[in-house]
Amino acid sequence: KSCVGKHTAALTNAGAVITWGSNEVGQLGHRPSSSSNKKTFCRPNTMALGSNSASTIACGGNFTLVLTTRMSVLACGDQTIATANPETLSVSVTNIAALE
């Protein structure tokens, strides 16, 4: 489990990620069709990971990061991390919204 001020993420044994709390900037990674998408507070729901399975999760102030079993990093929420200069990152970050 990972949590920070306004939102929380939990990793299941099957590699799914359940998120809840504030979703002001999409940091929960819920599917756009979800009735709780972009609401201030959301109940627990499964993060949209496409065909990926999670191995590790981390929450930041307004974002959530997922390390997949394929060793790729997925991000949702504040896009500062996903749009950072690639030369300053040692990994490539994919916006979870791009998986849909």
C-alpha positions in Angstrom: 0.0 0.0 0.0 1.1 3.5 -0.7 -0.5 6.7 0.6 0.0 10.4 0.7 -2.1 13.3 2.0 -5.2 13.0 -0.3 -5.1 9.6 -2.0 -4.2 6.0 -1.5 -3.2 3.0 -3.7 -3.2 -0.7 -2.8 -1.5 -3.4 -4.8 -3.4 -6.8 -5.0 -1.7 -10.2 -5.2 -2.9 -10.4 -8.8 -1.1 -7.2 -9.8 -4.1 -4.9 -9.9 -4.0 -1.5 -8.3 -6.9 -0.2 -6.3 -7.0 3.6 -5.7 -9.2 5.9 -3.7 -9.4 9.4 -2.3 -8.8 12.7 -4.2 -8.9 12.5 -8.0 -8.7 16.3 -8.7 -6.0 15.9 -11.4 -6.7 12.2 -12.3 -4.2 10.7 -9.9 -6.3 7.7 -9.3 -6.0 6.4 -12.8 -9.6 5.3 -13.1 -11.1 4.7 -16.5 -12.8 7.8 -18.1 -16.1 6.0 -18.2 -16.1 5.6 -14.4 -18.8 7.6 -12.7 -16.2 8.7 -10.1 -13.6 10.0 -12.6 -12.4 13.6 -11.8 -14.5 13.9 -8.7 -12.9 15.4 -5.6 -13.2 12.2 -3.6 -13.6 8.7 -5.1 -14.4 5.3 -3.5 -12.0 2.4 -4.1 -11.8 1.4 -7.8 -9.4 -0.5 -10.0 -6.8 1.6 -11.8 -6.9 1.3 -15.6 -3.6 -0.5 -16.5 -4.5 -2.0 -19.8 -2.9 -5.4 -20.2 -0.2 -4.5 -17.6 0.2 -6.0 -14.1 1.8 -3.9 -11.3 4.7 -5.0 -9.2 5.3 -1.8 -7.2 3.3 1.3 -6.6 4.0 4.8 -5.2 1.9 7.8 -4.5 3.1 11.4 -4.6 1.3 14.7 -3.9 -0.9 14.7 -7.0 0.3 11.6 -8.9 0.5 7.8 -8.7 3.4 5.8 -10.3 3.2 2.1 -11.1 6.2 -0.2 -11.9 4.8 -3.0 -14.1 6.0 -6.6 -14.2 7.5 -5.7 -17.6 9.7 -3.1 -15.9 7.9 -0.1 -17.4 6.7 2.9 -15.4 3.1 4.2 -15.7 2.0 7.5 -14.3 -1.3 9.3 -13.7 -2.3 12.6 -12.2 0.0 15.7 -12.3 1.8 15.3 -15.6 4.9 17.1 -14.5 6.7 13.8 -14.0 5.5 12.4 -17.3 6.6 15.5 -19.2 9.9 15.9 -17.5 13.1 16.2 -19.6 13.9 12.6 -20.6 17.6 13.3 -20.0 16.9 13.7 -16.3 15.0 10.5 -16.0 16.6 7.0 -16.0 13.3 5.4 -17.2 10.6 6.2 -19.7 7.3 7.1 -18.2 3.9 6.3 -19.9 0.8 8.3 -19.1 -1.9 5.7 -18.0 -4.5 7.6 -20.1 -2.4 6.6 -23.2 -3.2 2.9 -22.5 -6.9 3.3 -23.3 
